[in-house]
Every structure is written in C-alpha cells, then in structure tokens.
Amino acid sequence: MAIRKAVQGKKNVGRNQVDTYYFDVEKCKNSSSKEGCFKKGSRTKTYFVSIKSDLHQEQIAFQETDYYKEKAKHRYKIEAKSSELKNVHSYNRAISYGITNMQMQGAIAIFAINLKRMLKLK
C-alpha cells in the first residue's frame, strides 16, 4: 500500500539504515481504520523500519541467551561500585598528569573503597 519506499542512511557508518515507507493520506481517509492513521492537513504519512546490521543482530541474539540474562542480574552491583568510584572518589577525572600518576590515583581510589567495605563488614 506504500506509494514509495526509500532507504536512508549509509552502510557501515556506525548507524543502522532505515527503510522509510511513504503512504498516501487519501487512501487513509477512505479506509475503515482512519482514526489515528494521519494528522489533519498532512499530505503523506511515513513509517520507519530500522535495518539492523549483522553486528547488531549478533548482539540481539546474544542478549536472548541464558548466560547474558544471568550476568545481567548481577550488573547492578558492579554499576554501583563504578558510580561510587566516579562520584565519591573523583575517579572520573585525572588529578595528575602521566600514566603512572593515573594508575596511582586508581589504586588509591580502589583501596579506599575496599577499606570502607572492610570497615562496614566488621
């Protein structure tokens, strides 16, 4: 029923392409389900369908596995620690220059979190 079909977006650019279907509003006006089919005053109606790349298809299939679902249940614990590192212990921004100083900052922040946890457990 579409009067025109177009593919938008470029291949292999990091975004998925989109199939765009264009429909004639005059056909919608004459159909039995015209409620919500089109906006008043518009000449065409468009409908978008995302074309998933192979990489996205693999990721979608992986997210349906039991392994992923089991690991996702424990993710909130890791995210809470990451959030604490970034927000409370300033791990989101380097204090000093150089890779060794950044490693030292990370080690101190992680040590502080572990020390807090040990004190809480005692």
N, C-alpha and C positions, 0 to 999 in steps of 0.2 A: 504494500500500500504506500510505501515511501515513494516520493516523486524524484528524490535524488539522494545519493549516498556519497560521502566524502571521507577520506582518511586524513586525519590531522595529526601533526607531529612528525618528527623524523625518527628513522630507525637508529638504534644503537647510540642514542644520545644521553641515556640515563633516565629518560621518562618514557612511560608507555604511550603507545599511539592510541588514538581514539577513532572509532568509527562513528561518524555523525550522520544520522538519518534525518531527512527533511520531509515533512508531511504538509499536505495542502489543507488549510483550515476549512475550506469549503466542503471537503469530504467529512470533516469532523462535525460541521454544522448539520449535515444530513444524517449522521449516524445515530443509532439508538442510545449510545453511551456518550453523549456530547458533554455531559456535566464534568467539568474538570479537565476536559480534553485540550482546551485552548484558552488563551486570555483574550478578552474583548479588545478588538482593534488590531490584533496581530494578523499578519498575512501567512506566516508559516509557523509550524511547530517543529522543534528539533528534539532529538533523542540521542544521547551519547552512550556508547558501549566501549569500555576500555579493553584494549587488546593487550593481554599480558605477555611479557617477554618470557623466554624459556627460563631465565633465572628466577623470575617471579613465580612461574608455575612450579618450579622445583621447591621454592620456599613455601608456597601454599601447601604443597603435598607434604613437606617436612613438618609443618605446623599441625597437621592432622594425625601425626604418629603419636603413639603412646609415650615414647621416650620424651618428646617435646612437652607433652602435657604434664608429665611427671616433673620435669625440670622447671616448668613454668610455675608450679605450685610453690617452689622454694625461692623464686626470684625476688619476692618482696623483702626477704631478709638481706640479700645482697644489696638491693637498691637502698635500703635504709642505712646500711653502713656507708655506701658511696655518698649518700646525701649528707650524712654526718661528717664525713671527711671533707666534703666541699664546703658546706655551710658553716660548720662549727670550727673546724680546724684549718680553714683557708687553703685547702688543697686545690682549689680551682684556679689559683693564680700563684705563679712562682715569686718567691720573696727575693731570691738572689739570682745572679746570672751564672750560667755554666751548668753542665750536666751533672757534675758531682754535687754541686750545691742543691740542685733539684732532687737528686737521689737522697741526699741527707734530709731535706725537708719532708720527702715522702716517708722515709724511715722513721723520723721523729713523730710525724702525724699518726702513723700506724701504731707506733709504740705507745703513744698517748691514748689511743682508742683501746688498745689491748689492756693497758694499765687500768683504765676506767672500768673495763669489763671485769677484770680480776678483782678489783675492789668491790664492785657491785655483787659479785658472786660470793665473796667472803662475808 
